[in-house]
């Protein structure tokens, strides 16, 4: 089971199959039908939460790969595009879909959170001394791609906005 939907579907199957009594899913663990139904209720309204993501409109990965391809200053554009496609496959396996545009989520907040994580991993690499010069060069190329994507596509910064 890889997604919340998979877990929910599994619970529904168990609840439907169980007419009376309890299921023993592990030694010493007994789950009654009412417990299964309560678990389903917990998972069911996820899609109805105020900021819950929805299916979205457009897959982001093809557009990201296209943007990278338009930046001719990077010798490893194909390698960067392959990395993006690999991350897309991991996301599909984990979440059941690609990253989608117009999915109702706060994209600016997600970028901020991911970059804060990147800062922490960078500090970790510097503290440990575990990252090679070649790896730092590769990381700097990725940062350069981000910078160029923003400069070439984002609206100009308004000093009055936070």
Order of alpha helices (4+ residues) and beta strands (2+ residues): alpha-beta-beta-alpha-beta-alpha-alpha-beta-alpha-alpha
